[in-house]
Amino acid sequence: MPPRKKKLERDLRNTDFSNLQVPLVTNVDADTIETGEEAREALIRQVTAPVRWEESVRLLIDEGVNTFVEVGPSRVLTGLLRQIERSVAALNVEDEKSFAATVEKIAGARSDAA
């Protein structure tokens, strides 16, 4: 993995990164970042560092996140999320039909909260 990390690092150092408009939780640090430089460094470390998934999820929940959307053809992360905290909503988008259903659920939750 180190040769790939070296190549990625070289490429990322030659790429402009803007500061983030929305804070981002990195799974390499289980912490929030806001600057482009922090994003670049996290991407570089992510190649070889362990994923801190549970800590990242717990941080998001502590920050008030109560709905998670997994995008992709499986529900692996949704299953892991359920093992961490069953009280949060876990949605999955893998095709147009599931995307429409997810949008509908989120819109419905917003109108219920208003």
C-alpha positions as CSV (number, residue, x, y, z in Angstrom):
1,M,0.0,0.0,0.0
2,P,2.8,2.6,0.6
3,P,3.6,3.0,-3.1
4,R,0.0,3.8,-3.8
5,K,-0.1,6.2,-0.9
6,K,3.0,7.9,-2.2
7,K,1.4,8.4,-5.7
8,L,-1.8,9.6,-4.2
9,E,0.0,12.0,-2.0
10,R,1.9,13.4,-4.9
11,D,-1.3,13.8,-6.9
12,L,-3.2,15.4,-4.0
13,R,-0.4,17.8,-3.2
14,N,-0.7,19.1,-6.8
15,T,-4.5,19.5,-6.5
16,D,-6.2,22.6,-5.1
17,F,-8.5,22.0,-2.2
18,S,-11.0,24.7,-1.1
19,N,-12.3,25.0,2.4
20,L,-15.4,23.0,3.0
21,Q,-18.8,24.7,3.1
22,V,-20.1,22.0,5.4
23,P,-18.1,20.3,8.2
24,L,-17.0,16.7,7.3
25,V,-16.3,13.8,9.6
26,T,-13.4,11.8,8.5
27,N,-13.3,8.1,9.2
28,V,-9.5,8.1,9.5
29,D,-9.6,10.5,12.5
30,A,-13.2,10.2,13.7
31,D,-13.1,14.0,13.9
32,T,-14.6,17.0,12.1
33,I,-12.6,18.9,9.5
34,E,-13.4,22.2,7.8
35,T,-10.4,23.2,5.7
36,G,-9.2,22.0,2.3
37,E,-5.7,21.2,3.8
38,E,-7.3,19.0,6.5
39,A,-9.3,17.2,3.8
40,R,-6.1,16.6,1.7
41,E,-4.2,15.3,4.7
42,A,-7.1,13.0,5.7
43,L,-7.3,11.5,2.2
44,I,-3.6,10.8,2.2
45,R,-3.7,9.1,5.6
46,Q,-6.8,7.2,4.7
47,V,-4.9,4.9,2.3
48,T,-3.0,3.1,5.1
49,A,-4.8,4.1,8.4
50,P,-7.5,2.0,10.0
51,V,-11.1,3.1,9.6
52,R,-12.6,4.5,12.8
53,W,-16.2,3.8,11.7
54,E,-17.9,3.3,15.1
55,E,-16.2,6.4,16.5
56,S,-17.2,8.5,13.5
57,V,-20.8,7.4,13.8
58,R,-20.9,8.1,17.5
59,L,-19.5,11.6,16.9
60,L,-22.2,12.3,14.3
61,I,-24.9,11.1,16.6
62,D,-23.5,13.2,19.5
63,E,-23.6,16.2,17.0
64,G,-27.4,15.5,16.5
65,V,-27.4,13.5,13.3
66,N,-30.4,11.1,13.4
67,T,-30.6,10.0,9.8
68,F,-27.9,8.2,7.8
69,V,-28.1,7.4,4.1
70,E,-25.9,4.7,2.6
71,V,-25.2,5.1,-1.1
72,G,-24.2,1.9,-3.0
73,P,-25.4,-1.6,-4.0
74,S,-25.3,-3.2,-0.6
75,R,-26.4,-2.4,3.0
76,V,-23.2,-3.3,4.8
77,L,-22.7,0.1,6.4
78,T,-26.4,0.3,7.3
79,G,-26.0,-3.1,9.1
80,L,-23.0,-1.8,11.0
81,L,-24.8,1.4,11.9
82,R,-27.7,-0.7,13.3
83,Q,-25.2,-2.5,15.6
84,I,-23.9,0.8,16.9
85,E,-27.2,2.6,17.4
86,R,-30.7,1.3,16.6
87,S,-32.5,4.6,17.4
88,V,-31.3,6.4,14.3
89,A,-32.8,6.2,10.8
90,A,-30.8,4.2,8.3
91,L,-31.7,4.6,4.6
92,N,-30.1,3.0,1.5
93,V,-29.9,4.3,-2.0
94,E,-28.8,1.8,-4.7
95,D,-31.0,2.7,-7.7
96,E,-33.6,5.2,-8.9
97,K,-36.5,3.5,-7.0
98,S,-34.6,3.5,-3.7
99,F,-33.4,7.1,-4.3
100,A,-37.1,8.2,-4.8
101,A,-38.1,6.4,-1.6
102,T,-35.3,7.9,0.4
103,V,-36.1,11.4,-0.8
104,E,-39.8,10.8,0.1
105,K,-38.9,9.6,3.6
106,I,-36.6,12.5,4.2
107,A,-39.2,15.0,2.9
108,G,-41.9,13.4,5.0
109,A,-39.7,13.6,8.1
110,R,-39.0,17.3,7.5
111,S,-42.7,18.1,7.1
112,D,-43.5,16.1,10.3
113,A,-40.9,18.1,12.2
114,A,-42.2,21.5,11.0
